Amino acid sequence: GLQSSDIFLQPPAEPCPSPSCLIAAAPAPGHWSFSAMSSAQLRSLISKAPTTSKVLEILSDRGAARLDVLCATAAVHRLAVLRLRQPLPPSLHAALEQSAPELKPPQLAQQAWALGRLGGSTARALLPQLAARAKALCGGAEGRAPPALAPALASLAWAAATLRTAEHFPGIAAASTLMHMRPQDAANTLWAAAVLRTRAPLAVRLSGPKVRNAWTPRDASTALWAYASVRGAPCTKFLDELTRVVVQNAGRASGQDLANALWSLSTLGGDVAREENLNALAAAAVSSSSGGRATWVLRPQELAFSCWALASCGVHHGAFFNLARVQLMEPSALEKLSTKLSNSDREGDLLANVVWAFSIARRLLQRMEPDDGAFLSALREAILAHGSAMDAEASKRPTSSLHCVMGEGEGDWPRILHQSAGVSVIYKPPGWEVDGRISASGDAEDGAGEGIGTSELKTSPGQRISEYVQSVFPEAKTVYDDLRDHGFLHRLDLPSSGLLLHASSYRALMSMRWQQDALRIDREYLALVHGHLNPGTTTIGGVLVLNGPIVQNANACSVVVHHEAPGGRPSRTYARPIAVLRRPEQGAEDERLYTLVALSIVTGRRHQIRTHLSNAGHPVVCDRRYGWQHLGSDLPWCSWNFLHRHRLAFEDPGGTPRQVLEPLPEHLREALATLQPVCLPGGGHGVSSDDAAGAAAGEVSSWVKCPRPFWEDLRPECSLEMET
């Protein structure tokens, strides 16, 4: 899962400029007096010092007053190479401050790289002076920089991103020299721009033979990651060239390079996410990290992200998944997957990513490996252990003083319908926002992602479901955890109503998270759609199978693409038409037809149900995004999205199977009552007989008053699909 891009990579290859410009002739042998040496001799001695203590000894003897620009630069560079674990000595700090206004581009590049590698408060204190010097070398303006300054700007950009100091990132200047940078410098500048969310370098159009001839797999995968982090590039041709570099040189790539490239191609989608590209990268990873001639072994994090990337694009590379299963079964690997990668990451997400990837491969991509069952069970135990550890850690923190008290107001309000073993099922009315972060598995619930201020609907202050659970569970730690969606397992969009799963402890949340990512929670809906939804021929015992892959377009809308289109996310929705209804239009000879339909989802792509139904020519009634062309006729009699999650079935953390049903809310029942039943789904379009209308009315009444499981009472050919 990987909706937040900066939870993935380690920093790219560090842009360490060659120190040759700092090295002069070696000093004469014998007893060395550091204070008596010439600047050239001292630089040579520093550059060859074997330990940080030796460098510090030299600096202590020499003193700040006699450290010129080149000596200070050589010293900080050598300490960075040797990874000094303490603050810079005061003499060197003072020398660096004094030398900053007279730095030339080579020394600026050296010092910027060294500060980025050293980190700490000292580096952050010195970096602004380097940024000021870079600006002065650019002429004091934010415009174009001379090409000779490109290496220094690349190092400064890398240091600013490593230290997370966006204010010192030379965005415009770096963008103006990007075409003149070496591939490694260009890749690192793009990486830094993505980390700091600075668009200028990422908007430069790069392309040409230089990419194919000079870029390495590391450089290309780093650049791909940068563009994937901001979800696009200004030139698709450049993406193709970068992808070709990695794919054609996959045998020379490292595990990090291949994992980065897989994640990037999956996130970017489109033509670069072709199945042959993904399979080539997966095959190279298997070849290089397994067997007696293995050159490296993929780290657990790299395996997790790679499995997620392949499954997200609907690609099952059997050998790679088998490799991942074998290597991740090790206890130490599972422990590493429980760790937090960055401040934007949530602990345990990588475990969930692997569960989801293997479950998608088994359910939708025809993976049939008997050993996967034991592996998924091991992942479950690791996830539950992680949840228990989070509960233990949370118990040490004081309970939040923010106890929200909900007042009475107009309209429908949330209600708790079920509680057991730390899990609650809560009814969400339309107009309430399920606030928090989208699930990191990338399998966000239908309708997720539409928050306050969207064009679909605006909520009034206070209509956040998190405030409701804080008022009813004030002692629960999860309700104050925004990174964990306040304890909610999945989401619904604002205009929709229905059931939500909530956990008041982290162990309960992890238990439900494993079930959701393992595709073991039934999520079922009732919807009213435009037109006569006829089961037709693409059915299983009268159930329509809507499984078109889904991609996101530039307007954040979901779109169904052809099965052969690269980058499409595998998705599956089952639709069971219940009855056809009509609404006579005043002053019109014809009449509008609608179908009441039950739905069950396997995956939960963003707006999946609404997208699949709209693509089939039957948008949901009053859908402002995917059925906008019908809004004029919908709004007079139905003011809310006619999509309601009416059933959840799961196993609570205590091991007891649970089922919760919630009939249509009153506002949707009132809208449905304005329609007249016509016939059952297989009936004709014309005027129905009384018997056909009566049968349709009976089905509508049965589902509205007492909803039942989706697969209940269906023909025998549905049994296999239901068991799957």
N, C-alpha and C positions, 0 to 999 in steps of 0.2 A: 501494500500500500501506500502509497506515496503520493498523497495529494499535496504535501508540502515538500518542495524540491530540496530545500537546504538541509534535510535530515539525512542526506545520502552520503555525499563524497567526503573523503579526506581532502585536504588541500592538494592541488595538482603538483607536478614536479616543480620543485622550488627553482625560481629563476636565478640561479647562482652565477653571476657574471664571472668570466675568467679573471683571476687575480694577477695575470701576467703583467698588467700595466703597473703593478705595485712592487714588483720584485726586481731588485738590482743584483749586482754581484755579491756573492757570499762573503762574509767577513773572514779575515785571516784567522787561522787556527791559533790556539793558545788560550790564555786567560782573557775572558771577555769583560770589559768594563762597559756596561750598557750606557752609562752617562757620557762616555768618551766617544762612542761610535758615531759615525756619520748617519744621516737620515737614511741613505740607501742601504747601509749595512744593517741598521736597526729594522727596516722593513723586511729585509730578507730573513733575518733571524726570527721575527715575529711570525712570518708566514710559514715557517717550518717548525714552530714550537709544538712539541708533542702533546702537551696538556695545558689546560686552562691555568693551572697554578704557575706554569713556566711563563705564560704570557703576563699574568698578574705580577710576577716577580720582576719582569722586565719593565713594566709600566711603573711599578713602585720605585725602582731605581732611577728611571729616567725623569719622572715628574712631568706634570702637565705643561709647564712652561716650555719644554723642549720637544713637545709632540707637534709636529707640523701636520698639515692636512693629510698627506700621504701616510704618515705613521699612524695617525688616529684612525684613518680608514682601514689600514691593514690590521690594526689591533682589534677593532670591533668586528671586522670580518672573520678573523681567526677565532675569536671567542664564540662567534655564532656557529662556525663550522664545528667547533669542539663542544657546542651546546653548554655554555655557561649556565649554571643553575642558581646564580645569585645576581644581585644588582650590579651594574657596571661600577667599577671603582670611580671615586670622585674625580681623580685626575683625568681619566678618559672621558668622563661625562663632560667635564669642563672643556677639554680639548675639542670634543665634537661640537659643542655649542659655539665655541670660538671660530671653528672652521666652516660652519654652515654657510655663511654669506659668500664664501669664496670657492665653493665646491664647483668642480667641472662635471660634466655628465657622467664620465666613468666612475668618479668617486661618489656621486649622488646615487648611482645605481647600486654600488657596493654597500653604502651605508643603509639605504632603504631595505635591501634584501636582509642585511644583518639584523636590523631592528625588527623586521617582521618575524624572523626566525627566533630571536631572543624573547620577544614579547615582554610583558610586565609593564609596570608603571613607568620605568625609565624609558622604555621604547616609546610609550605613548606620549611622554613629555618631549621627546626629541623629534618625533615625526612631524609636528607642525612646522618646525624650522626647515625640514627638508621640503615640505610642500610649498613653503614660501619661496625657497630657492628655485624650485622647479618653475613656479609661476614667473619669477624674475627672469629665468633663462628663456621663457616663452615670450618675453617682451612685456611682462606685467599685465597681460590681457588674458581673457579666457578663450581666445580664438585659436588659430592654427599654431602648431609648434613645429620647430625645425626637425626634419627627419633624423638628424644626429642625436636628438634627445629621446628617440623612441625607446631604447633599452632602459634609460633611467625612468621614464614614465611607466613602463611596464613593471619595473621593480617597485616603484612607489605605489602603483595600483595594487600589486600583490600584497605589499605590506599593509596598506590601508584596510584591505579585506581581511587579512589574517588577524589584524588587531581590532577589526570591527569599528573602524573610525571613518564613517562615510564622509565626514566633512573634509577629510584630507585626500579624498579620491580625485585624481586629476581627470575627471570624466571627459570634458570636451577636448582638452589637449591630447589625451590618450587616444580618443576617437580619431583625431586629425592625423595621427601618426600610425594608426593601426595597419595601414597598407604597407608601411615601411618596416614593420617589425619582423623579427625572426618568427617562425611558426610557434616556438615555445613561448616567446614573449606575447605574441598575439593571443594564444590560447589562455595564458594566465591572466591577461587583461580582460578577456571575455569572462573568465571564471570570476574574477574580482567584481566585475560589473554585475554579474548575476547574484553574487552573494550580497552585495550592497544595494541591489535593486536600482542600479543606475543605468538608464536606458541608452545613453549616448553611444558608447562603443558597440552595443548590441544592435544598433540601428545602421551600422556601416555595412554596405554591400561588399562582401568579399567573395571573390571567385577567380578561377583561372588555373592554368597549368601548374602554377607554383604550389597549389594545394596538393595536387596529385604527386608531385615530384619531391617535395620537401617536408611535408608534414608526416610525423610519426603516429603510430596508433595512440600513444599517450596524448599527444597534442590534439589529435582529432577527437578522441573520446572526451577530453576536457572541454573542447569547444562545443561539442554536441550537448554535453551536460548543461553548459551555460545557456544555450538556446532553449533547451527543454525546460529549464527552470523558469523561464519567462514565457513559456508556451508558444514559441515561434521564432522565426528568423526573417530578416528582410529579403532574403534571397534563397528560394528553395533549391536553386542549382548548387549553392554552396553546401547546403545540407546533404545533397546527393554526393558531392565530391568528398565531404568528410566521411560519410557513411562508407563510400567505396574504399577510402584509405583504411578504415578499421577492418572491413570485411576482407579485403584482399590481403591484408597483412595480419590477419587474426592469429596466425601461428606465432608471430613475434610479439603479440600483445601480452600484457600481464593480466592476472585475474581481476585487478581493479579496473583496468582498461575495458575488459570485456563486460564486466558487470555494469560499469558506467554507461557503456554504449547500449547495452540491452535496455536498461532503464530509460535512457534518453530516447531511443527509437520508439519504445512503447509509449512514452509520454507525448512525444511529438506527433505520433500517428502519421497518417498520410502515406505517401509513396515510399518513404524511407523505412516504414515498418512492414515492408513486404516479408512474407513468410520465409523466403529464401535467405534474406539477410539475417533474420533472427535465428534460423536454423544453423547458418554458417557460424555465427558467433557461439552458439551453444555447443556445436560440434568441436570448435577449437578449444573451448573450455574443458570439455570432456577429454580431449586428446592430450592436453597439456597438464592436467591435474590428476590424472589417474594412471594406473599401471606402473610397471617397474621403471619406466623412463620419464616419470613425472618431473616437470621443470618447476612447478609451483603448485600449491594447493589453494583453492578458493577459500577465503575466510567465510565464517558463518553468515556475516552480514551480506557478503557478496552473493552467496548462494540464495539467501532469502529474497533479495531484491531481484535477482535474475529469474527465479521461479515466478515471482509476481509479474514481472515484465512479460514473460512468455505466456502465462495464462491470461493476462489482460488482453493480449492480442489474439487469443484463440489458438495458440501454437503449443502443441505438446511434443516436446523432444524427449522421447522415452529414456534415452541413455542419460541425458542431463538430469531429469527428475530422479532417476535411480541413483545417480551419483550424489545428488543433494540429500536423498533419504538416508543413504549409508553414512555420509559424513555428518549430517545433523543429528543422527541418533546418539552420537557421543554426548554424555552428560555435560562435558565442558562446552560443547557447541551450543546446547540448549541454554546453558547459563549465559553465554555471551549474547544470545538473541534476546535475553530479558533486559539487557542494559539499555540505557538511554544514550542516544547518539549525539543529541544537541538539545539546546533549550526549546526548540520547536517540536521535538519528538516526544512521544509518549512511550514510557517503558512498556515492553511487552508487545509493541506493535509488530515487530519483526516476526515473533512467534505467530501472531494472527495472520500475517501476510502469507506465511508458509501453509498454514491450515487452509486458507482461502484458495491459494494456488492449486494445491493438491486436490481439493474438493471440486473445484471447477474442472480440472483435468479429468477427474473421475466421472463427474456428472454430465459434462457437455462435450468433452474432447475424447471420449472413448478410451480413457486409460483404464486398464484392467490388470492391476498388480495386487496379488493377495497380501503382500507384505505392507501395503500402505495402511491397512487397518491398525496394525500394531504401532506404526509410526504416528498416526493421528492420535492414538490413545496416549502415546508418550508426550506429544505436544500438549494434549489436554492436561496431563499431570503437571507439566512445566508451567502452563498458564495459570492453573489453580494455585500452585505454590507461589507464583509471582503475586497473585492476588492476595494471598495470606500475608506475604511480606509487606505489601503495601498497606494492608490493614494494621499490621503491627507498627509500621512507621507512622501512620496517620494517628494512632492512639497516643503518640508522644506529643502531638501538636495540640495546642489549646483549641477548644471548640470555637468556631467563628462567632463573633458578636453580632454578625449581620443576620438577624432573624426576621425574615419578611413576614408581615401580617397582611393577609389579603382581605380587603374589604369587599362588601357586597356591591354588586353593580348590575347593569343591564346585560342581557344576552346570556348565552350558554356559558357554563363554567366547567373546568376540569373536574373529574370525579375518579376516585379510586374504586375499581371494580373487583380487584383480587389482590391478595397478599399471601405469600408463603415463602419461607426460607430466605428472607431478605430481598425478594423480588416482588414488585408490584406491577399490575396492569392498570394504566391510567387512560381514561377517555380524554382526548384532546378535541375541543370544539374548533370550528373554523375561526380564523382570525387570531389564533394563538401561535406564537413563534416558538419552535423548538430550537432554542439558541445554544450555541456551542460549536465545536469543531466537527467537520465531516469525518466519518470513519476513515481511518488511515488505510483500511484495506482497499479503498477505491470502490467498494461496493455500497455506496451511499444509498439510503432508502429512497424510493420513488418520491420525487418532490423535494429532496434535500437541496439546500443551498439558496433558497429564496428568503432572504432575511428582511429586516426592516428597510423600507425605502425602495423596494423593488417596484417595477411598474405594474405588477399584478395586483398588489394589495398593500395598503399601509395599515399598520396596527397602531392603536393608541398606546400611550405610555403605560407600562405595567402589565401588558398582555404577553408576558413571557412565561413559558412553562417552567423555567428554572425558579422563578419567584414562587410559583405554586408549591413545588416540592420543597423549597426552603421553608415554607410556612407549615407544611404538614410533617416534614422530617427534619426538624431543626438540629438534631444531634447527629445526623448522618454526615460523614465526611465527604461522601461523593457529591452531595448537592452543591457544594461550594467549589468543586473542581471543574473549571471551565475547560481544561485540556481533555477531560473525560466526559464532556457533554453533560455535566451535572448529574451523571449517573444514568442517562438515557442511552439505550442501546441503538436506537435507530431514530429516523426523523420522518416527519410529514411536512408537506409544504403548507404555507399559511392558509390558502383557501380550502384545504381538505380537512376532513374530520376523521376520527378513528382512534384505534387502540395503540398505545405505546408501552414498551417494556422499560421498567426502571429498576435499578438495583441500588440499595442503600449501603452495601458494603462492597469493597473492591473484589473480594473473592467471588461474591455473587455476580458482580459485573463481568469478571473474567470467565466465569462458568457460562453465562449467557453469550458472551462474545465468542467463545469457542463454538457454541451451537450455531450461532448465526453464520460465522465464517465457514463452518462445516456444512452449511446449507441444510440444517436440521430444524429450523424454526418455520412453521407454516405461517405465511402472511397472506391473508385473503381479503378481498375487497368486493364491494358492490359499486357499480357505476351505471349511469345512464348515458348512452351514446347516441349520436345522430345516425339516422338511417336504419335500414333493416339489416342487421348483422346476421347473415346466413352462415351456418356452419360450413357449407360447401364441401370441398373434397380434402382440404388440408386439415383434417381433424383426426383425433383419436377418440372413437366412440362418441362423436358429437362435440368434442372439445377442440377448439381452435388452438393451434400451436403458433404463437407469434415469436419468432426467434431471430429476427433481423438484427445484425450487429449494429451497435450505436456508437456514434462519435459526437463530440461537441464542436459546434461551429463557432465562428468569431463572435457571435452575439450571445454566447453562453446558452444556446438552445441545443437540445439533443436532436440528432438526425439519424434516421435509419439508413444504412448503406448496404450495398450488395454484399453477399457473402464472400465474394472474391476480392472485395475492395480491401487494400491494406490498412491496418490500423483500427479496424472496427472492433469494438469490445463485444465479446460474446454475451448474449442476453436472451432470456427466455421468459415469456409470459403465457400462461394458459388462460383462455377465455371460454366461458360457458354461457352462451345466450340463454336467457330465461323466458322472455316474452317480448313481443313486438307491440308497441303502443302508438297512438296517434294523437295529434293535436290539431284540430281543424283551425285553419287560419281565417280570420274574419275577412270577408270580401275576396277570398281566393277560391278557385274551383278545386285546386288540389289540396292535399293535406300533408303535413310533415309527419314522418315516421321516426320512431325512436326505438331503441332496444335496451331493456334492462339486462345487465350482464354481470355474472360473477367472475372474479379474476383471482388467479393465484400466481405468484412470482417465484422463480428459482433464484435469479440474480436480482439485484436492486439498483440498476443504473439510475443516474439522475433523470427524473421525469420519465422513467422507463414505461410505465403503463400508458401515460398520456401520449408518449411518442409512438409506441407501437399501435395504439388505437387510431391515432391521427394518420399514421402512415397507411393503415388499412382502409382509410376513407371514412372512419367513424370516430371523429373527435368527441371527447367528453363534453357533455353539456356545460356551458358557462366556463369553458377553459379559455382564459384570457390570452394564453400564449400559443397554444396549439389548435385552438378552435375559434380564433378571433373573428373569422368571417361570419360566424353564427351569433355573435354576441348581441347584435341588434334584436334578433328574435328570441334570444334566450333570457335576457335580463328582465323583461316584464313579468316572467313567471318563475324564474329561478335565479336568485341573486348570488349563489355560492357555487363553487366547483362541485359537480355532482360525482364525487369520488369519496368513498367512505371505507376505511379499513374496519371490517366487521368481525374478523376472527384472527386470533393468535393461538397457536398450539406449540407447546414447548415442554421441556422437562426442567422442573425447578432444581435449584442446587442440592436439594435433598434427595433427588432421584425420582420424584413423583411426576408422572405425566400430567400436564395441565392443559385445559382448553378454556378460552374466554371468548364469549360472543357478545356483540353489542349491536342491536338493531339500528336501522337508519335513524338519525336524529330527526326531530320534529320538522325542522325547516325543509329537509329533503323529502320527508313524507308528504308534506303539504304541496310541494312542487310536483311530486309524482301523482298526487290525487287529481291534478288538473288534466291528466292524460287519460285516454280511454284505451283499455286493452283491445288488441285486434286479433292476435293469433299467437300460437307458439312459433318458435324460430323457423321451423320448416314450413310454415303456412304461406299462403299467397299474399300478394300485395293489394289485392282488391278489397272490396267490402267483405268483411268476414261474416261467416254464419254465426248464429247465436251460440252454437256449441263451441266453435273455435274461440270466440270472444270469452265465453265462460271459462274454458280451459286456461286461457291466458290470464284471466282475472284471478283464477285460483292459484296459479303459480306465483303471480306477483304478490298476492296477499300472504302466501306461505313464506316467501323469502323475506318480505318486509317485516312481518310480525315475529317470525322465528327463524332466523338465518341458520343454515346448516353447513357442515364441511363441504368444501368444493367438490371432492371426489365421491361424495355419498350418492348412492342410487344411480350411478352411471353404469353403462354397459360393460360386460366382462373385459373387453379389449383395453379398458382403462386401467385394469388392475396392475399390470406391469409398470406402467408409467407412475401410478400412485405409489407403488412400493419403492421405485427408484427415487 
